[in-house]
Amino acid sequence: MDKHIELKHGELLMVKEEDTTSNPAPLGLMGFGMTTVLLNIHNAGIYELGSMILAMGIFYGGLAQIFAGIMEWKKGNTFGTTAFTSYGLFWLTLVALIILPKMGWSQAPETSAMVAYLVMWGIFTAVLFIGTLKLNGALQFVFASLALLFFLLALGDYTANSTITIIAGYEGIICGLSAIYTALAQVLNEVYGKTVLPIWPVKN
């Protein structure tokens, strides 16, 4: 809610305005979910990494989530702001890690650097998962499976075991699909004014 202070007869009054802005979470979740599914189809060994994934990482996984994070800031949602903006920038950094060496602007990261990168994102996601325990079951699954994905990818890089990376790919597909489900559930539930797809809200 936006709050304004008005002066009336020498007294300060707090006036609350109804928030009429739309829910940005479905946009952020769709940007994350679709890009995650497409990248992890590659990790599962089904197709090569190419411009399709990079473009999704820049524009839908990256910019769309940043936009959603800014809109969550406008709504006063610290969790949404932190999550969507961070993961939007994650996708941009991931694309940069791939294309900067190809452009000759930097060396490719060492394996140990990529392991550290993935572990840090895994820790960040695990802490955000704690926040979802106050939100809903659908988001709990998204963040729990995403934390597991980061740690599996880190383990795959650390051990140079392609089987672990493939397993991570399939787990990542499930994670991405869960984010897509959560996004579409929010959209359909709002459009129909009732629960079309459940998200299992937490009971306080």
Secondary structure, DSSP 8 states (H G I E B T S, - for coil): -EEEEEEETTEEEEEEE-------HHHHHHHHHHHHHHHHHHHTTSS---HHHHHIIIIIIIIIHHHHHHHHHHTT-HHHHHHHHHHHHHHHHHHHHHHHHHTTSS----HHHHHHHHHHHHHHHHHHHHHHTTSBHHHHHHHHHHHHHHHHHHHHHHHT-HHHHHHHHHHHHHHHHHHHHHHHHHHHHHHHTS-SS---B---
